[in-house]
Amino acid sequence: MHLSSRVGTAASRRARVVWLSAILTLGAAAAMLPAAAVGGQVFRETIHDEFQFVDDNFCDAGLEVEVAVALDIRVHAVPHGADQLVYFLQHGTRTELLTNLANGRSLRSFARVTEKDQRVTDNGDGTLTILILATGNAVLYDQNRKAIARNPGQIRIELLVDDGGTPTDPSDDQVLASEVVRSSTGRSDDFCEAAVSALTAPS
């Protein structure tokens, strides 16, 4: 992906395996978000990115699907508490155009998500545990712009992060593991089932 120059792989704590992929199950690429400023300074950034790729085994159905993605993300991060550990709040949308390369049929998906760090804990061993609340809504539309799958609600996700020896600076963090600790509280349609059916339907 080609985000701003301040975004890189080491925004690594925010190589958010969480962002949208937990809400919008069709997404194959996670957003890479920037590191926060440290030393008590608030960090804010707005990110726009567009990219595309071909998934040659879309939803494990053997379909070759071109995925064109547009991301718009607003990030706010600030240190909290005596330990000055950085908490992130981000809002964003992700739009995907999915095209079956075998027959030209296409779908569009749209997700709007808010993600908030609820608790950041320094484990004292070079790792952080981060509890994240993600809320939002994802909708999949067919070629006639009819909604064929929806996934509103909220989930809670826990990340285990290597803090790179700098617990107050997320720029060198690396995500070691992620776990959904509370699954979606809302409707959870099977996006893959709906997408595969629509992408392979007779014209």
Residue pairs with C-beta under 8 A, 6 or more apart in sequence:
1 29
1 31
1 32
1 49
1 51
2 49
2 51
3 32
3 34
3 47
3 49
4 34
4 45
4 47
6 34
6 35
6 45
7 32
7 33
7 34
7 47
8 32
9 15
9 32
10 35
10 171
10 172
10 173
10 174
11 32
11 33
11 34
11 35
11 170
11 171
12 170
12 171
12 172
12 173
12 174
12 175
13 35
13 128
13 130
13 159
13 161
13 170
13 173
13 174
13 175
14 31
14 32
14 33
14 34
14 35
14 75
14 88
14 170
15 30
15 32
15 33
15 175
16 30
16 31
16 32
16 33
16 115
16 175
17 30
17 159
17 175
17 178
18 30
18 115
18 132
18 134
18 157
18 159
18 178
19 30
19 31
19 33
19 73
19 90
19 92
19 113
19 115
19 134
20 27
20 30
20 31
20 92
20 94
20 111
20 113
20 136
20 138
21 27
21 30
22 134
22 155
22 157
22 180
23 111
23 113
23 134
23 136
23 137
23 138
23 151
23 155
24 94
24 96
24 109
24 111
24 113
24 138
24 151
24 191
25 151
25 191
25 192
26 59
26 67
26 96
26 98
26 109
26 140
26 191
26 192
26 195
27 69
27 94
27 96
27 111
28 53
28 55
28 67
29 51
29 53
29 69
31 47
31 49
31 71
31 73
31 92
31 94
33 47
33 73
33 75
33 88
33 90
34 43
34 45
34 47
34 75
35 43
35 169
35 170
35 171
35 172
35 173
36 43
36 77
36 78
36 79
36 86
36 88
36 169
36 170
36 171
37 43
37 77
38 79
38 84
38 86
38 168
38 169
40 79
40 84
42 76
42 77
42 78
43 75
43 76
43 77
43 78
44 74
44 75
44 76
44 77
45 74
45 75
46 72
46 73
46 74
46 75
47 71
47 72
47 73
47 74
47 75
48 70
48 71
48 72
48 73
49 69
49 70
49 71
50 68
50 69
50 70
50 71
51 68
51 69
52 66
52 67
52 68
52 69
53 66
53 67
54 64
54 65
54 66
54 67
54 101
55 63
55 64
55 65
55 66
55 67
56 64
57 63
58 64
58 65
58 98
58 195
58 196
58 199
59 192
59 195
59 196
60 192
61 192
61 196
61 200
63 100
63 102
63 196
63 199
63 200
64 100
64 101
64 102
65 98
65 99
65 100
65 101
65 199
66 98
66 99
66 101
67 96
67 97
67 98
68 96
68 97
68 99
69 94
69 95
69 96
70 94
70 95
70 96
71 92
71 93
71 94
72 92
72 93
73 90
73 91
73 92
74 90
74 91
74 92
75 88
75 89
75 90
76 88
76 89
76 90
77 86
77 87
77 88
77 89
77 170
78 86
78 87
79 85
79 86
79 87
79 168
80 86
80 87
80 120
83 122
83 167
83 168
84 168
85 120
85 121
85 122
85 128
85 167
85 168
86 120
86 168
86 169
86 170
87 116
87 117
87 120
88 115
88 116
88 117
88 170
89 114
89 115
89 116
89 117
90 114
90 115
90 116
91 112
91 113
91 114
91 115
92 112
92 113
92 115
93 110
93 111
93 112
93 113
94 109
94 110
94 111
94 113
95 108
95 109
95 110
96 108
96 109
96 110
97 106
97 107
97 108
98 106
98 107
98 108
98 109
98 195
98 199
99 105
99 106
100 106
100 199
100 200
103 199
103 200
103 203
105 143
105 198
105 199
105 200
105 201
105 203
106 143
106 199
107 140
107 141
107 142
107 143
107 148
107 195
107 198
107 199
108 140
108 141
108 145
109 138
109 139
109 140
109 141
109 191
109 195
110 138
110 139
110 141
111 136
111 137
111 138
111 139
112 136
112 137
112 138
113 134
113 135
113 136
113 138
114 134
114 135
114 136
115 132
115 133
115 134
115 135
116 132
116 133
116 134
117 130
117 131
117 132
118 131
118 132
118 133
118 156
119 129
119 130
119 131
120 128
120 129
120 130
120 131
121 128
121 129
121 130
122 128
122 163
122 167
123 129
126 162
126 163
126 165
127 160
127 161
127 162
127 163
127 176
128 159
128 160
128 161
128 163
128 167
128 173
129 158
129 159
129 160
129 161
130 158
130 159
130 161
131 156
131 157
131 158
131 181
132 156
132 157
132 158
132 159
133 154
133 155
133 156
134 154
134 155
134 156
134 157
135 153
135 154
136 152
136 154
137 150
137 151
137 152
137 153
138 150
138 151
138 152
138 191
139 147
139 149
139 150
139 151
140 147
140 148
140 149
140 150
140 189
140 191
140 194
140 195
141 147
141 148
142 148
142 198
143 198
148 194
148 198
149 189
149 190
149 191
149 193
149 194
149 195
150 187
150 189
151 184
151 186
151 187
151 188
151 189
151 191
152 186
152 187
153 184
153 185
153 186
153 187
153 188
154 184
154 185
154 186
155 180
155 182
155 183
155 184
155 185
156 180
156 181
156 182
157 178
157 179
157 180
157 181
158 178
158 179
158 181
159 175
159 177
159 178
160 175
160 176
160 177
160 178
161 173
161 174
161 175
161 176
162 173
162 174
162 175
162 176
163 170
163 172
163 173
164 172
164 173
164 174
165 172
166 172
